[in-house]
Structures are given as C-alpha cells and as structure tokens.
Amino acid sequence: MAQRTGTSHRVAPEHTHPDDVSVQTALAALADPVRLALVRELAASDVWSRSCGSFDVPVGKAALSHHFAVLRGAGLVEQRDEGPRRVNRLRKEEFDARFPGLLDLVLRADP
C-alpha cells in the first residue's frame, strides 16, 4: 500500500524489487522507446540527481508518470520525494543481480 511521505501531499511511489519481476515484464518495460530513453538517461546521470521533469522525452506529464510506474513495476527505477521534486535512480545493481548482463546490453545498443 502506498504511504504519504512526511509533509508531502503526494503518496510515496510503490516499488517492485527486481527479484519479483519476470523476464517478460523486464523486457516489456525496456521495449518502449520512451522508457528506454529514461533508463539510458538515468544510467548516464548521478544517482538521485534527476527529477521526473528533467527528462527530454516527447510525452506529457500523465504519460511520463505512467512510464515511470512501468519502470518501477519492472524493478528498474526507484523514486523518492525531495521537497517538491520526485527524484529517480536506476536500480542497476539490483537489476543486474536478477538479470545479469541484460541492462548492459540494452544500455550499449544503438539508440
């Protein structure tokens, strides 16, 4: 169940651990070009340095929220609220433990 964080008006996002994700779910999350762009940008960024609105993707706010929800559900992304911003990190270490080499293949493939 989602929980409110501190004094924030937003509900904290729910996260799925990569150990609970099937390979089909992981591949489906990575198959979408917008989600792939988000993952690649996160991989090239410092941990917890990217807010949701800082990504250059061709979708609106609602669609972006959906894409992040899919990535959380696939165990790829973790999010937390820092004041008014929701920041992200790629769960590379945890995802690599579950699916060794998969993320490296995706990240080095031609865009």
Helices and strands as residue ranges (DSSP letters): G 18-20, H 23-31, H 33-43, E 50-51, G 52-54, H 61-73, E 77-82, E 85-90, H 92-98, H 102-108
